[in-house]
Amino acid sequence: MNHQTNLIDLGDLSFHHWKEIVGLALKIQEHPSDFYGALTGKILATLFYEPSTRTQMSFQTAMLRLGGQVIGFDNPQNSSVAKGENLKDTITVVSSYADIIAMRHPLEGAAKAAALHANCPVINAGDGGHLHPTQTLTDLTTLSKYKGRLSGLTIGLCGDLKYGRTVHSLIKALCHFPNNEFVLISTEELSVPSYITDLLDAHGCHYQKISALTDAIPELDVLYMTRVQQERFASQEEYLAQKDVYVLDAEKLSGAKKDLCILHPLPRVDEIQIAVDDDPRACYFKQAQCGVYARMALILTMLQRPELCGQPLFSGKESKIHACTNPKCITNQESYLPRHFVENGDLLVCEYCDQRILI
C-alpha cells in the first residue's frame, strides 16, 4: 500500500499545515526571489487528460520559478493513452522519470488511483467533478491576502454546485474555520451533492440553499461564481437549459457590500459580465495569480517535508462483490483497480469518488 506523500484531497494535510502552506505562499508572493532555485534538479510531470490553462501553466510556472524542470502532456491523444495504455502503466513509467506528478483527469478518483501505482508523490489537479485541492489552496491564499481572514465569513457559492469540483473542495476546507456561513445558490438540478451537505451538517455549519442570486448578494462577504460545465452534462439540451441561469452584472452588484470579494476559478464563459472586471471587488484575476504562489508553496512542502501528508490512501476495506454505482468513477474504467469502501451505517462509500451505495 502506498504511504508516500500525496495530495489527493486537502484533508490529506492537517488543518495546521493548510495554514502553514498558505502562510508560505504569501511569503513567496512578497519575496519571490528568495525561493528561486530552491528545487534545482527536480522534475515535475504534468499529466493533463483534460484541457486546462491556469492549473497546468501555474504548476509549470511554479516549478520553473523554483528552479526545477517540467515534463508531461496536455492532451492524452499525444501520448500512449491514445494507443490504449491504462492509467497504471502510464503512472508507473512517468513516476520513474519525475520527482513529483500533478495530474488532471476527467474521471473521479483518478488521482487516488494514480497514487496507488506511483513511485513519487501525486498531486490531484482535478478529478472529474469531484475534488480540486490545489485550487482550494489558491482560494485560501487569495482570501487570506484580500479579505485578511478565513473565518467569520458569509460565503456565497453560485452556479454549478453539483459538478463543480472547486466548490466541493472549498466548502470542505472552509467548514473547518470557525463561524463561516454558506449560501448555496443554484438550480435544483445543479445543487451540491449530499456528501457535501452531510459534511456541513457534521461540522455544525449554518448554510442555506436558494435559487436567486440577487436575494443572496447583500449579505455576502465572498461570492464564488462558477461556470456551468458543458463537459459534465450528458446532453447539449441539459447544458443549454442551465448555462445562462446565473449571470453577475453591475446591476446585481449595486446591493453588495463595498468589501465583497468576487472569486471565480476560471475559465469564465458568460456568467460574469466583462464590465465587472473593472469593479475593485473583482478578485478573480488576482486569484489566478495567487495560484502560482500556492502551488510553489505546496510543491516545496511536499518535496522538502514529505512527512506532512504521507497518509494511507485507503482507510476502509476492499470489496470483491460490490462495485461503485458512479459511472464516472475511475474504478468503472480501470477494472484492475481494487475497489475500496468505507462502511457508514447501511451505506458503503466509495473511497475513490465518495459515491454512496445502499447495501
C-alpha angles and dihedrals in degrees: 000000000000112000098164127115113295135153107208097140126013085242087073084078124059120249088249091055093050087061092046092054093046089049090050091049090054090048091051090049091054096043109019096160090063089069102042111121095014092129101035109161095022122118128214119199114206109199108186114180088172131049116271138164111173101031095046096042094043090053090049093046091047093054094044092050089051089055097254131121133242134223131167144085136278096198122043089210087070091057139058087274085083088060092055101266112162125233094253093058095044092050095043091054099040093046088059089059101043139053094217137009130214111194136186119189135170094229122081116245093020094125091054090048089051092050089053090066103029126111092203136042118293125210119200106230091179131318112207112289092330118085141346108181098171090055086054091052086050091051093048090050091049094049092046091053101039103029097030094223145054098207136064092036132140104216123194117199114193137188125007103025094154101060098017104115091184089059093049093051094044094051090048089054102041094049087070092063117081125259098006117148127198131213109194108203116189146107116274090253092057100040121134118280117260094249088065095051088045087056093049090050091049091054093045092240119164112235139159133198116221135164102211120078093196091058092056104042101081094061099044129109091181130026114195109193121194137194119245097240113228092192092063096057125094093220141019090239093059090049095048091051090060108028101088101035095104122040122162114216139161093268093058090047093055090086096044128108117271091238097045112143112217114202133180126173089218157233094115120203109176103312091103116042116232091240090066089066090078093054110104089226091065106102102161097105090047086049091057089051091051088056092073092054093044091052092045088054092047096048091048091049095047095048098039100035105028093161090073096075107017094129125155110261094227133035099175133061135282115246125206094187106042126072129194111258093210106104089204094056114116090231089068092059102034099049096182091068117109109246111231126189137177116219115235110175107292091348135086116211117208109234092211102052106006092242111159118226124193110230 
